Amino acid sequence: MKENNLSHHSDERQTTVLRMLDNKIAKFKSGRIYGNQFPKRWIPSAIAILGKPFTEQNNFMNSTLKIVRTKITEFY
């Protein structure tokens, strides 16, 4: 995002960044340039740009740094 002067603060920029990320991830899908490097289950099926990081302070992660899905789901 920094290389292209993009941020998550506008809808247009979010869409552009999501397309860029999707294009990069698509290269690792079956039949693509890097298709055999990772198992299919390791390739993200969906991505999102979120305004808040996952930290212990906002309870999105616990003390062992595991993601607390219920808190994230409730918030978003």
Residue pairs with C-beta under 8 A, 6 or more apart in sequence:
1 7
1 8
1 17
4 16
4 20
6 13
6 16
6 17
7 13
8 14
8 17
8 49
8 50
8 51
14 49
17 49
18 47
18 48
18 49
21 47
22 47
25 43
25 44
25 47
26 32
27 33
27 34
27 35
28 34
28 35
28 37
28 38
28 43
29 35
29 40
29 43
30 40
50 76
52 58
52 60
52 75
53 60
54 60
54 61
54 67
54 72
55 61
56 62
56 63
56 65
59 68
59 71
60 67
60 68
60 71
60 72
60 75
61 67
61 68
62 68
